Amino acid sequence: MQIASRPALRAVLIAGALHGLAGCATRSADVPPLPTDPAAYQGWACERLFDELDTVQQRAADVAYAVDARAGNNMIALGLGVTVFWPALLAMRPDGPDAAQLAELKGRFEALQHQASAQHCGQLPATMAPQRAASLPVAVGDRLVYDDRQGHGGVAGQHELGLRVTLLRRDGLDFAVDIDGQTVSRAWHQDLAGNVMPDSPASMLRWQRLLRPDLVLGQVLAGELTVSDDLLRRARVRGQVVATGPQQLAGRSFDVAVIELFGDAPPTVVGADGSNRLDGVMAVDRRSGVLLRLELRCANPDFAVRRRLVRVESGVR
């Protein structure tokens, strides 16, 4: 069963480039899998096998990102969703517990692939299973409407930001973006934790590798905020989950996680010394990753934002 994706292709290209430049990249064959007997999954329905493949790949991606963050390489800012490419995950040459965990996950992944092939399950579906989709607070066609204010006190502009759900993928949601009713992009992508993929519009504030699945009270997070593909316009942030629970908002029921954020944004003037302190709060739905509220305070106007979900316009459910 062949599994591939555009993010995976980007991973291949970047991993190959790093190998040529630094001489330190490795292929997945360099870290042998810890064998898992495919019989352990015998009798599982295809959808259950697919769900477990999703879980294993997401855990592997999380390990790889954690290794990369500790090393400070910033190598894997690739926007990988659930479908990942193993050589790219192993390109930072992990060792110790990280290598052992990736080897165990790779063994499970291969066993699951083998069993799915033996049961003639076919390709891993790109779209979300209907039962999973029905459990989300939003559906294809719904338009999420936000009061969006940029800059200090909203002086840089106040708009109605619309995100219309165009696709529910196994690993995330796709949106078309409009501002004051005018479509500006049909390519806003996020994973199910709520992280925005790098191939989303570069001019809009994005949060990458910040959120995690199954957020729990007290959990500590770290990631990036960016308003551009320019590395000089990125803010490193940390956060902590300070509240969780159900909430009715905009006529829908959400399972909310509230996260306090703090960090450092780049200087307002490019090339200036120092940085600008940043703090704020974010609230997301834990089932879908949908943003409910974002308030950021910072002297750099790029990172001074107030975005609040005010209503959901129903599509065809």
Secondary structure as GFF3:
##gff-version 3
##sequence-region A 1 317
A	DSSP	alpha_helix	6	22	.	.	.	ID=ss1
A	DSSP	three_ten_helix	28	30	.	.	.	ID=ss2
A	DSSP	three_ten_helix	38	41	.	.	.	ID=ss3
A	DSSP	alpha_helix	46	71	.	.	.	ID=ss4
A	DSSP	alpha_helix	86	89	.	.	.	ID=ss5
A	DSSP	alpha_helix	96	118	.	.	.	ID=ss6
A	DSSP	alpha_helix	130	134	.	.	.	ID=ss7
A	DSSP	beta_strand	143	150	.	.	.	ID=ss8
A	DSSP	three_ten_helix	152	154	.	.	.	ID=ss9
A	DSSP	beta_strand	157	169	.	.	.	ID=ss10
A	DSSP	beta_strand	172	179	.	.	.	ID=ss11
A	DSSP	beta_strand	182	191	.	.	.	ID=ss12
A	DSSP	beta_strand	206	208	.	.	.	ID=ss13
A	DSSP	beta_strand	220	226	.	.	.	ID=ss14
A	DSSP	three_ten_helix	231	233	.	.	.	ID=ss15
A	DSSP	beta_strand	234	249	.	.	.	ID=ss16
A	DSSP	beta_strand	252	265	.	.	.	ID=ss17
A	DSSP	beta_strand	276	285	.	.	.	ID=ss18
A	DSSP	beta_strand	291	298	.	.	.	ID=ss19
A	DSSP	three_ten_helix	301	303	.	.	.	ID=ss20
A	DSSP	beta_strand	305	313	.	.	.	ID=ss21
###
